[in-house]
Amino acid sequence: MQFVGNFQMIQRPFKPDGGGMLNLYQAIQTKQAKSIPSLYSKDINKLIQKMLVKDHKKRPTSRALLQDPILVQLMINYSSQVNLKE
């Protein structure tokens, strides 16, 4: 569950300037996402940046992300941690 807790810390890459959901939507469309905390690896940062590409033609599909070596390794590591606890 630590992975889930850590992910929750970085799930808000855009901070609205106030004014509610409309401003948040505009921020997502027009602003650069803030970088994730440095305690996360460069690989995690690269993966998240791939997911935040605004142009949907350049952004990887979910299938491509599931085959990304970074995510594959994360899933293997997480799976082995969960299996050890059972």
C-alpha positions in Angstrom: 0.0 0.0 0.0 3.0 2.3 0.3 3.0 2.7 -3.5 -0.6 3.8 -3.5 0.1 6.3 -0.7 3.1 7.7 -2.5 1.0 8.0 -5.7 -1.6 10.0 -3.9 1.1 12.6 -3.1 1.8 13.2 -6.8 -1.7 12.9 -8.2 -2.3 16.7 -8.5 0.2 17.9 -11.0 -1.8 21.0 -11.7 -2.8 23.6 -9.2 -5.7 25.8 -10.1 -5.4 29.5 -9.4 -8.7 29.5 -7.6 -12.2 29.7 -9.0 -13.0 26.0 -9.0 -13.2 23.3 -11.7 -13.2 25.6 -14.7 -9.9 27.1 -13.8 -8.5 23.6 -13.1 -9.6 22.5 -16.6 -8.0 25.5 -18.1 -4.8 25.0 -16.1 -4.6 21.3 -17.4 -5.0 22.5 -21.0 -2.7 25.4 -20.9 -0.1 25.2 -18.2 2.9 23.0 -17.7 2.5 20.4 -15.0 4.6 21.0 -11.9 7.4 18.5 -11.4 7.0 15.7 -8.9 9.0 15.7 -5.6 12.7 14.8 -6.0 12.3 11.8 -3.7 10.9 9.9 -6.7 13.3 8.4 -9.3 14.0 9.9 -12.6 12.3 6.9 -14.2 9.1 7.6 -12.4 9.3 11.3 -13.4 9.8 10.3 -17.1 6.8 8.0 -16.9 4.6 10.6 -15.5 5.8 13.2 -18.0 4.9 10.8 -20.8 1.4 10.5 -19.4 1.0 14.3 -19.1 1.7 15.1 -22.8 -1.1 17.4 -23.9 -1.2 16.3 -27.6 -3.1 13.1 -27.6 -1.3 12.0 -30.8 2.0 12.1 -29.0 0.8 10.8 -25.6 1.3 7.0 -25.2 -1.8 4.8 -25.2 -2.7 2.8 -22.1 -1.4 -0.3 -24.0 1.9 1.4 -24.6 2.2 2.5 -21.0 1.5 -1.1 -19.8 4.4 -2.2 -22.0 6.7 0.6 -20.9 9.8 -0.9 -19.2 9.6 1.5 -16.3 6.0 0.6 -15.5 6.6 -3.2 -16.1 9.5 -3.0 -13.5 7.3 -1.1 -11.0 4.5 -3.7 -11.4 7.0 -6.5 -10.8 8.5 -4.8 -7.7 5.0 -4.1 -6.3 3.8 -7.6 -7.0 6.8 -9.1 -5.2 6.2 -6.9 -2.2 2.5 -7.9 -2.0 3.3 -11.6 -2.4 5.9 -11.4 0.4 3.3 -9.9 2.8 0.7 -12.7 2.2 
